[in-house]
Amino acid sequence: MSKVKMEDISLNIYTGRIFYVDIDIFRFAQDKELDNPEVYIGGDGDYEFLEEIEVARKVRNVQELTEIALKWIIKNVSIVDKKEIEEEEK
């Protein structure tokens, strides 16, 4: 997957049976019954599955999920100037 280009990033955390870390348009979800966290892309409550992140051991809490999410963002997202995004959309 090539890097996604964005202007900036925001972070929100939600907990429950499934805990979420939302970083801008990405949602990282860990169901306590599943082994690997999943990445979704979207917003406004409408998210589409993007990929599963394979981890060495099951994610136990939202802190671990946040660390995995941030590492995924660093690997897969480029923060760029708005002009670069607009030029790519042409």
N, CA, C and O atoms as a GROMACS GRO file, in nm:
protein
  360
    1MET      N    1   0.084  -0.117   0.000
    1MET     CA    2   0.000   0.000   0.000
    1MET      C    3   0.089   0.124   0.000
    1MET      O    4   0.186   0.131   0.076
    2SER      N    5   0.058   0.221  -0.084
    2SER     CA    6   0.134   0.345  -0.084
    2SER      C    7   0.082   0.437   0.026
    2SER      O    8  -0.030   0.421   0.073
    3LYS      N    9   0.165   0.531   0.067
    3LYS     CA   10   0.127   0.620   0.177
    3LYS      C   11   0.009   0.709   0.138
    3LYS      O   12   0.000   0.755   0.024
    4VAL      N   13  -0.080   0.732   0.233
    4VAL     CA   14  -0.192   0.823   0.218
    4VAL      C   15  -0.143   0.962   0.253
    4VAL      O   16  -0.071   0.978   0.352
    5LYS      N   17  -0.179   1.063   0.175
    5LYS     CA   18  -0.134   1.200   0.202
    5LYS      C   19  -0.244   1.277   0.273
    5LYS      O   20  -0.360   1.275   0.229
    6MET      N   21  -0.210   1.345   0.382
    6MET     CA   22  -0.305   1.421   0.462
    6MET      C   23  -0.241   1.552   0.507
    6MET      O   24  -0.118   1.564   0.508
    7GLU      N   25  -0.325   1.650   0.543
    7GLU     CA   26  -0.275   1.778   0.593
    7GLU      C   27  -0.239   1.773   0.741
    7GLU      O   28  -0.135   1.825   0.781
    8ASP      N   29  -0.324   1.711   0.822
    8ASP     CA   30  -0.302   1.705   0.966
    8ASP      C   31  -0.371   1.582   1.022
    8ASP      O   32  -0.437   1.508   0.949
    9ILE      N   33  -0.357   1.561   1.152
    9ILE     CA   34  -0.412   1.441   1.215
    9ILE      C   35  -0.475   1.477   1.349
    9ILE      O   36  -0.422   1.561   1.422
   10SER      N   37  -0.589   1.413   1.383
   10SER     CA   38  -0.650   1.426   1.516
   10SER      C   39  -0.665   1.286   1.575
   10SER      O   40  -0.667   1.187   1.501
   11LEU      N   41  -0.674   1.275   1.710
   11LEU     CA   42  -0.677   1.146   1.778
   11LEU      C   43  -0.792   1.142   1.879
   11LEU      O   44  -0.807   1.235   1.958
   12ASN      N   45  -0.873   1.034   1.877
   12ASN     CA   46  -0.981   1.010   1.974
   12ASN      C   47  -0.976   0.863   2.016
   12ASN      O   48  -0.940   0.777   1.936
   13ILE      N   49  -1.012   0.835   2.141
   13ILE     CA   50  -1.008   0.699   2.195
   13ILE      C   51  -1.144   0.664   2.253
   13ILE      O   52  -1.206   0.745   2.321
   14TYR      N   53  -1.192   0.540   2.225
   14TYR     CA   54  -1.319   0.490   2.275
   14TYR      C   55  -1.294   0.350   2.332
   14TYR      O   56  -1.219   0.271   2.275
   15THR      N   57  -1.358   0.319   2.445
   15THR     CA   58  -1.338   0.188   2.506
   15THR      C   59  -1.470   0.116   2.528
   15THR      O   60  -1.576   0.179   2.533
   16GLY      N   61  -1.464  -0.016   2.540
   16GLY     CA   62  -1.578  -0.104   2.560
   16GLY      C   63  -1.534  -0.245   2.523
   16GLY      O   64  -1.415  -0.276   2.531
   17ARG      N   65  -1.629  -0.331   2.483
   17ARG     CA   66  -1.592  -0.466   2.438
   17ARG      C   67  -1.500  -0.458   2.317
   17ARG      O   68  -1.404  -0.533   2.303
   18ILE      N   69  -1.533  -0.364   2.230
   18ILE     CA   70  -1.444  -0.332   2.117
   18ILE      C   71  -1.389  -0.193   2.148
   18ILE      O   72  -1.466  -0.099   2.169
   19PHE      N   73  -1.258  -0.179   2.151
   19PHE     CA   74  -1.206  -0.045   2.172
   19PHE      C   75  -1.148   0.009   2.042
   19PHE      O   76  -1.095  -0.065   1.959
   20TYR      N   77  -1.160   0.142   2.028
   20TYR     CA   78  -1.123   0.211   1.906
   20TYR      C   79  -1.024   0.321   1.936
   20TYR      O   80  -1.025   0.382   2.043
   21VAL      N   81  -0.938   0.344   1.838
   21VAL     CA   82  -0.855   0.464   1.835
   21VAL      C   83  -0.881   0.526   1.699
   21VAL      O   84  -0.849   0.467   1.596
   22ASP      N   85  -0.938   0.645   1.699
   22ASP     CA   86  -0.961   0.718   1.574
   22ASP      C   87  -0.849   0.820   1.557
   22ASP      O   88  -0.828   0.905   1.643
   23ILE      N   89  -0.779   0.809   1.446
   23ILE     CA   90  -0.677   0.906   1.410
   23ILE      C   91  -0.719   0.962   1.276
   23ILE      O   92  -0.702   0.900   1.171
   24ASP      N   93  -0.774   1.082   1.283
   24ASP     CA   94  -0.828   1.152   1.167
   24ASP      C   95  -0.928   1.064   1.094
   24ASP      O   96  -1.032   1.031   1.152
   25ILE      N   97  -0.903   1.023   0.970
   25ILE     CA   98  -0.999   0.944   0.892
   25ILE      C   99  -0.983   0.794   0.914
   25ILE      O  100  -1.055   0.714   0.854
   26PHE      N  101  -0.888   0.754   0.999
   26PHE     CA  102  -0.862   0.612   1.023
   26PHE      C  103  -0.918   0.569   1.157
   26PHE      O  104  -0.907   0.641   1.256
   27ARG      N  105  -0.978   0.451   1.162
   27ARG     CA  106  -1.024   0.391   1.287
   27ARG      C  107  -0.951   0.259   1.304
   27ARG      O  108  -0.951   0.174   1.216
   28PHE      N  109  -0.889   0.244   1.420
   28PHE     CA  110  -0.820   0.122   1.457
   28PHE      C  111  -0.906   0.055   1.563
   28PHE      O  112  -0.932   0.114   1.667
   29ALA      N  113  -0.951  -0.066   1.537
   29ALA     CA  114  -1.045  -0.135   1.626
   29ALA      C  115  -0.987  -0.266   1.672
   29ALA      O  116  -0.927  -0.340   1.594
   30GLN      N  117  -1.008  -0.295   1.800
   30GLN     CA  118  -0.966  -0.424   1.857
   30GLN      C  119  -1.084  -0.484   1.932
   30GLN      O  120  -1.124  -0.434   2.037
   31ASP      N  121  -1.140  -0.590   1.876
   31ASP     CA  122  -1.244  -0.667   1.944
   31ASP      C  123  -1.173  -0.760   2.040
   31ASP      O  124  -1.078  -0.829   2.002
   32LYS      N  125  -1.218  -0.763   2.165
   32LYS     CA  126  -1.151  -0.846   2.266
   32LYS      C  127  -1.153  -0.993   2.231
   32LYS      O  128  -1.075  -1.070   2.288
   33GLU      N  129  -1.240  -1.036   2.138
   33GLU     CA  130  -1.248  -1.176   2.099
   33GLU      C  131  -1.163  -1.209   1.977
   33GLU      O  132  -1.150  -1.326   1.941
   34LEU      N  133  -1.104  -1.110   1.913
   34LEU     CA  134  -1.021  -1.132   1.794
   34LEU      C  135  -0.873  -1.110   1.828
   34LEU      O  136  -0.841  -1.041   1.924
   35ASP      N  137  -0.785  -1.170   1.749
   35ASP     CA  138  -0.642  -1.161   1.776
   35ASP      C  139  -0.578  -1.033   1.725
   35ASP      O  140  -0.494  -0.974   1.794
   36ASN      N  141  -0.615  -0.988   1.606
   36ASN     CA  142  -0.548  -0.876   1.542
   36ASN      C  143  -0.637  -0.754   1.531
   36ASN      O  144  -0.757  -0.767   1.506
   37PRO      N  145  -0.580  -0.635   1.549
   37PRO     CA  146  -0.658  -0.513   1.529
   37PRO      C  147  -0.686  -0.492   1.380
   37PRO      O  148  -0.614  -0.542   1.293
   38GLU      N  149  -0.792  -0.418   1.352
   38GLU     CA  150  -0.831  -0.388   1.214
   38GLU      C  151  -0.827  -0.239   1.190
   38GLU      O  152  -0.851  -0.159   1.281
   39VAL      N  153  -0.796  -0.201   1.067
   39VAL     CA  154  -0.790  -0.061   1.027
   39VAL      C  155  -0.907  -0.034   0.932
   39VAL      O  156  -0.932  -0.110   0.839
   40TYR      N  157  -0.977   0.076   0.958
   40TYR     CA  158  -1.086   0.121   0.874
   40TYR      C  159  -1.057   0.263   0.829
   40TYR      O  160  -0.984   0.336   0.896
   41ILE      N  161  -1.114   0.303   0.716
   41ILE     CA  162  -1.097   0.439   0.666
   41ILE      C  163  -1.237   0.496   0.641
   41ILE      O  164  -1.327   0.425   0.596
   42GLY      N  165  -1.254   0.623   0.670
   42GLY     CA  166  -1.383   0.687   0.649
   42GLY      C  167  -1.402   0.804   0.742
   42GLY      O  168  -1.309   0.882   0.766
   43GLY      N  169  -1.523   0.816   0.793
   43GLY     CA  170  -1.555   0.925   0.884
   43GLY      C  171  -1.704   0.941   0.898
   43GLY      O  172  -1.781   0.878   0.825
   44ASP      N  173  -1.745   1.025   0.992
   44ASP     CA  174  -1.886   1.051   1.019
   44ASP      C  175  -1.964   0.922   1.043
   44ASP      O  176  -2.079   0.910   1.002
   45GLY      N  177  -1.901   0.825   1.110
   45GLY     CA  178  -1.967   0.699   1.142
   45GLY      C  179  -1.974   0.599   1.028
   45GLY      O  180  -2.028   0.490   1.045
   46ASP      N  181  -1.921   0.634   0.912
   46ASP     CA  182  -1.924   0.545   0.795
   46ASP      C  183  -1.782   0.503   0.761
   46ASP      O  184  -1.712   0.573   0.688
   47TYR      N  185  -1.740   0.388   0.814
   47TYR     CA  186  -1.604   0.339   0.794
   47TYR      C  187  -1.603   0.214   0.708
   47TYR      O  188  -1.692   0.130   0.716
   48GLU      N  189  -1.499   0.204   0.624
   48GLU     CA  190  -1.480   0.090   0.535
   48GLU      C  191  -1.353   0.016   0.577
   48GLU      O  192  -1.251   0.079   0.604
   49PHE      N  193  -1.360  -0.117   0.582
   49PHE     CA  194  -1.244  -0.197   0.620
   49PHE      C  195  -1.129  -0.172   0.524
   49PHE      O  196  -1.147  -0.172   0.402
   50LEU      N  197  -1.010  -0.151   0.580
   50LEU     CA  198  -0.891  -0.128   0.499
   50LEU      C  199  -0.796  -0.247   0.506
   50LEU      O  200  -0.758  -0.303   0.403
   51GLU      N  201  -0.757  -0.287   0.628
   51GLU     CA  202  -0.670  -0.402   0.644
   51GLU      C  203  -0.664  -0.446   0.790
   51GLU      O  204  -0.707  -0.375   0.881
   52GLU      N  205  -0.609  -0.564   0.809
   52GLU     CA  206  -0.585  -0.618   0.944
   52GLU      C  207  -0.436  -0.603   0.973
   52GLU      O  208  -0.352  -0.625   0.886
   53ILE      N  209  -0.404  -0.565   1.096
   53ILE     CA  210  -0.264  -0.552   1.135
   53ILE      C  211  -0.225  -0.677   1.212
   53ILE      O  212  -0.281  -0.705   1.318
   54GLU      N  213  -0.130  -0.750   1.160
   54GLU     CA  214  -0.084  -0.871   1.230
   54GLU      C  215   0.007  -0.829   1.344
   54GLU      O  216   0.101  -0.752   1.326
   55VAL      N  217  -0.022  -0.882   1.463
   55VAL     CA  218   0.058  -0.851   1.581
   55VAL      C  219   0.111  -0.981   1.641
   55VAL      O  220   0.052  -1.088   1.623
   56ALA      N  221   0.222  -0.971   1.713
   56ALA     CA  222   0.285  -1.089   1.772
   56ALA      C  223   0.201  -1.148   1.884
   56ALA      O  224   0.197  -1.270   1.902
   57ARG      N  225   0.133  -1.062   1.960
   57ARG     CA  226   0.046  -1.110   2.068
   57ARG      C  227  -0.079  -1.023   2.072
   57ARG      O  228  -0.078  -0.911   2.023
   58LYS      N  229  -0.185  -1.074   2.129
   58LYS     CA  230  -0.313  -1.006   2.132
   58LYS      C  231  -0.301  -0.870   2.205
   58LYS      O  232  -0.236  -0.860   2.308
   59VAL      N  233  -0.365  -0.770   2.148
   59VAL     CA  234  -0.368  -0.636   2.208
   59VAL      C  235  -0.457  -0.642   2.331
   59VAL      O  236  -0.572  -0.684   2.322
   60ARG      N  237  -0.405  -0.599   2.446
   60ARG     CA  238  -0.478  -0.612   2.572
   60ARG      C  239  -0.548  -0.486   2.618
   60ARG      O  240  -0.642  -0.493   2.698
   61ASN      N  241  -0.505  -0.370   2.570
   61ASN     CA  242  -0.567  -0.246   2.618
   61ASN      C  243  -0.555  -0.136   2.513
   61ASN      O  244  -0.487  -0.151   2.411
   62VAL      N  245  -0.621  -0.024   2.540
   62VAL     CA  246  -0.625   0.085   2.444
   62VAL      C  247  -0.488   0.152   2.428
   62VAL      O  248  -0.459   0.206   2.322
   63GLN      N  249  -0.405   0.148   2.530
   63GLN     CA  250  -0.269   0.202   2.519
   63GLN      C  251  -0.188   0.126   2.414
   63GLN      O  252  -0.121   0.186   2.330
   64GLU      N  253  -0.195  -0.007   2.418
   64GLU     CA  254  -0.125  -0.088   2.319
   64GLU      C  255  -0.180  -0.062   2.179
   64GLU      O  256  -0.104  -0.052   2.083
   65LEU      N  257  -0.313  -0.051   2.168
   65LEU     CA  258  -0.375  -0.024   2.037
   65LEU      C  259  -0.331   0.113   1.985
   65LEU      O  260  -0.305   0.128   1.866
   66THR      N  261  -0.322   0.212   2.072
   66THR     CA  262  -0.277   0.345   2.031
   66THR      C  263  -0.135   0.340   1.978
   66THR      O  264  -0.105   0.403   1.876
   67GLU      N  265  -0.046   0.266   2.044
   67GLU     CA  266   0.092   0.253   1.997
   67GLU      C  267   0.096   0.186   1.860
   67GLU      O  268   0.171   0.230   1.772
   68ILE      N  269   0.018   0.080   1.841
   68ILE     CA  270   0.013   0.011   1.712
   68ILE      C  271  -0.042   0.105   1.604
   68ILE      O  272   0.010   0.109   1.493
   69ALA      N  273  -0.147   0.180   1.639
   69ALA     CA  274  -0.207   0.274   1.544
   69ALA      C  275  -0.107   0.381   1.500
   69ALA      O  276  -0.096   0.412   1.382
   70LEU      N  277  -0.036   0.437   1.595
   70LEU     CA  278   0.062   0.541   1.561
   70LEU      C  279   0.175   0.486   1.475
   70LEU      O  280   0.219   0.554   1.382
   71LYS      N  281   0.221   0.366   1.503
   71LYS     CA  282   0.324   0.304   1.419
   71LYS      C  283   0.272   0.281   1.277
   71LYS      O  284   0.344   0.301   1.180
   72TRP      N  285   0.143   0.238   1.266
   72TRP     CA  286   0.083   0.216   1.135
   72TRP      C  287   0.075   0.349   1.059
   72TRP      O  288   0.105   0.354   0.940
   73ILE      N  289   0.034   0.456   1.128
   73ILE     CA  290   0.024   0.589   1.066
   73ILE      C  291   0.162   0.632   1.014
   73ILE      O  292   0.173   0.679   0.901
   74ILE      N  293   0.265   0.617   1.095
   74ILE     CA  294   0.400   0.656   1.054
   74ILE      C  295   0.443   0.580   0.929
   74ILE      O  296   0.506   0.636   0.839
   75LYS      N  297   0.409   0.454   0.923
   75LYS     CA  298   0.448   0.370   0.809
   75LYS      C  299   0.366   0.398   0.683
   75LYS      O  300   0.418   0.388   0.572
   76ASN      N  301   0.237   0.432   0.699
   76ASN     CA  302   0.145   0.434   0.585
   76ASN      C  303   0.086   0.569   0.547
   76ASN      O  304   0.012   0.577   0.449
   77VAL      N  305   0.116   0.676   0.622
   77VAL     CA  306   0.054   0.806   0.595
   77VAL      C  307   0.161   0.914   0.586
   77VAL      O  308   0.253   0.918   0.668
   78SER      N  309   0.148   1.000   0.486
   78SER     CA  310   0.236   1.116   0.474
   78SER      C  311   0.156   1.241   0.504
   78SER      O  312   0.049   1.262   0.448
   79ILE      N  313   0.207   1.325   0.593
   79ILE     CA  314   0.144   1.453   0.622
   79ILE      C  315   0.203   1.553   0.524
   79ILE      O  316   0.324   1.577   0.523
   80VAL      N  317   0.116   1.612   0.440
   80VAL     CA  318   0.164   1.700   0.334
   80VAL      C  319   0.084   1.830   0.334
   80VAL      O  320  -0.016   1.842   0.404
   81ASP      N  321   0.129   1.924   0.256
   81ASP     CA  322   0.062   2.052   0.237
   81ASP      C  323  -0.066   2.031   0.155
   81ASP      O  324  -0.070   1.944   0.067
   82LYS      N  325  -0.168   2.108   0.182
   82LYS     CA  326  -0.297   2.096   0.112
   82LYS      C  327  -0.280   2.107  -0.039
   82LYS      O  328  -0.352   2.041  -0.113
   83LYS      N  329  -0.188   2.190  -0.086
   83LYS     CA  330  -0.165   2.206  -0.229
   83LYS      C  331  -0.128   2.074  -0.296
   83LYS      O  332  -0.172   2.045  -0.407
   84GLU      N  333  -0.045   1.993  -0.227
   84GLU     CA  334  -0.003   1.865  -0.284
   84GLU      C  335  -0.122   1.770  -0.300
   84GLU      O  336  -0.130   1.697  -0.398
   85ILE      N  337  -0.212   1.771  -0.204
   85ILE     CA  338  -0.333   1.687  -0.212
   85ILE      C  339  -0.420   1.734  -0.328
   85ILE      O  340  -0.470   1.652  -0.405
   86GLU      N  341  -0.439   1.865  -0.340
   86GLU     CA  342  -0.522   1.920  -0.448
   86GLU      C  343  -0.462   1.888  -0.585
   86GLU      O  344  -0.536   1.856  -0.678
   87GLU      N  345  -0.332   1.897  -0.598
   87GLU     CA  346  -0.265   1.868  -0.726
   87GLU      C  347  -0.283   1.722  -0.765
   87GLU      O  348  -0.302   1.690  -0.883
   88GLU      N  349  -0.278   1.632  -0.666
   88GLU     CA  350  -0.296   1.490  -0.693
   88GLU      C  351  -0.437   1.457  -0.735
   88GLU      O  352  -0.458   1.363  -0.812
   89GLU      N  353  -0.535   1.532  -0.687
   89GLU     CA  354  -0.676   1.506  -0.718
   89GLU      C  355  -0.712   1.551  -0.860
   89GLU      O  356  -0.814   1.509  -0.914
   90LYS      N  357  -0.628   1.635  -0.922
   90LYS     CA  358  -0.655   1.684  -1.059
   90LYS      C  359  -0.638   1.576  -1.162
   90LYS      O  360  -0.657   1.601  -1.281
   0.00000   0.00000   0.00000
